Amino acid sequence: MATCPQGHTSADEEFCDVCGREIGGAQAVAAPDVPSAAGPGLPPAGATCKACGADLAGRFCEACGHDSMAALPAAPPPAPVVEPAPPVPADRLPEATTWTATVTADRAYYDSVMAVDGPDAASIAFPPYCPDRHFPLQGKQISIGRQSRSRGIAPDIDLIGPPEDPGVSHLHAVLVAQQDGSWSIVDLDSANGTVVNDENPLRPNTPRPLGEGDRVYIGAWTRITLRRT
C-alpha cells in the first residue's frame, strides 16, 4: 500500500485512489499519516457532501459522485405570493336592474274612450273593483293580450281578468328588451290600438322606446306602467 502526499492510503502506487494525486518521491514518505487540513482544490477534513450529506474522503463524493468543489444548482426562486383582491364593498356593487309592469284600471282613460267611441262603447262598464296586478319582465319579449284557448294564445301579461277588459285584443302588443336594459313596446295591429302617455296611437309593428314611469294604454280602461325595481 502507498501513501499519497495528502496522506491517503492507496492500493495504486502511482496515483492516489482517493484524491488522484501522483504518488512518489520523498514527498510521499514525508507526508503525515493523517492530514490536518485539505490541500488546494480539496475539501477540508471531516467535510460532508453538499448534495447527499455523506462523509467526503476526496473531491468527489463516493456515494453520489458530486464534485465537492462545484457549486450546487441554484434553488428556484420561490413562487410569488399573489394577494387576493380585496372584496368590493357592498355599497359599491352595481345593482341589478329589473323591471315590473303594473296593470291598473284607469278611470280617466276609460272616460276618454267612451267620449270618442260613442254610444256603442256604453256596453263596456268600468270595473267597480280592479286591484293592481304586477308582472315582472323577464326574457327578451313579453306578449300582452287576453288568453284564448281555442286559438292557442297565452300571453305573458294575460288580461283575461277578472275583471276582463274586452277592448284588449287576444294578442295586442309586445314588450321588447333593449341592449341597454330598457324596453320598447310594439303594437301588433290590434283592433283598438295602443297609446303611450298622451301621444297619438302607435303605428302598428313600430317599436316605441319606454322609460321609467311611461304609461301604456290599451283596451277600454287598462293602463300598464313600467317601473324599475
Secondary structure, 3 states (H helix, E strand, C coil): CEECCCCCEECCCCECCCCCCECCHHHHHHCCCCCCCCCCCCCCCCCECCCCCCECCCCECCCCCCECCCCCCCCCCCCCCCCCCCCCCHHHCCCCCCEEEEEEECHHHHHHHHHHHHHHHHHCCCCCCCCCEEEEECCCEEEEECCECCCCECCCEECCCCCCCCCCCCEEEEEEECCCCCEEEEECCCCCCEEECCCCCCCCCCCEEECCCCEEEECCCEEEEEEEC
